[in-house]
Amino acid sequence: MMHAPALTKTVIFCVALKIDQSLISDLPVFEGLSAEALDDILKRAHARHYTKGTAVFSQNEAAHSFFLLLHGRLRVTQVTPHGEQIVVRFVSPGDLFGVAMALGRKDYPGTATAIVDSLALLWPSAAWPEMIGRHPALASNAMRVIGGRLQDAHQRLREISTEDVERRVAHAVLKLADEAGKTSPGGTTIDFPLSRQDIAEMTATTLHTVSRIVSAWEAAGVIEGGRQRIAIRDRSRLQIIADGQEP
């Protein structure tokens, strides 16, 4: 997550309509690219601010652009053919997202919504074939990133198919803490608004079930909750639950 100095720097460059390559050079998707290559990639990028609650794109919308999140956090959801909404993932700073062309799609498979004020770079989708043609390392890096997300999706499917609900919820909370945790002497706090409904939609269960589990964990001192806030106070105990070793 970008801290205040980095965010200030980001805003200054974006307001000036000049995007400095230092903002992206250390990100995994641009690993191994030269300064000249980064300049070439950035010259077609535009910066855009999304206020909390704004949809960056919607499910089944024509995929006009692809994006890189610089600051903030997004929630990606899908509505199933049966009308149920699921949380697919959360987008973190540094994540490439909405690259429908890389998946052979002409539309977005889900809806990405800013859950806090966010800032992203975007490129026209038509630029993707040219960019990966000119910079093969970008293509291989992007495929590695997308492959990792597919592995995560497969892991979630295995958990839903084979694990009880409490283990699934424990895995989801631990994963979010690893991705977006802010560590303090008292534990690890997930640094973006996270509701119990979000967790329910991530783990294919109901709000009632998640509320029961989270309340029990709070009573046992495993986590500390609040309004759209979760802090892990006893990670080792939560890991035991996730591993199915809880008696």
Number of C-alpha atoms within 10 A of each C-alpha: 17 13 8 9 8 14 17 12 13 22 17 13 15 19 11 9 12 15 22 15 15 11 15 17 16 13 13 16 22 20 15 13 16 12 12 10 17 18 14 14 21 18 11 13 20 16 21 17 18 18 16 15 15 16 16 20 21 18 16 13 13 14 21 18 21 24 22 23 21 26 24 24 25 27 21 23 22 21 14 10 7 6 8 10 15 21 20 19 18 19 22 19 19 21 19 22 19 25 23 19 18 16 13 8 12 16 19 23 21 21 21 26 23 22 21 18 15 22 23 23 21 21 20 14 19 13 14 20 13 11 16 15 11 14 18 12 17 23 19 15 16 21 15 14 16 17 12 12 13 12 11 13 14 12 12 20 14 12 18 17 10 11 16 12 20 18 23 27 26 23 20 19 23 20 13 17 20 12 15 20 20 15 14 10 6 10 16 22 21 22 18 19 14 18 16 20 18 20 22 22 19 21 25 18 17 14 16 11 15 21 16 12 15 20 16 13 19 17 10 12 13 20 23 20 17 10 9 13 15 24 24 25 20 17 17 11 19 22 17 14 18 22 14 15 10 11 5
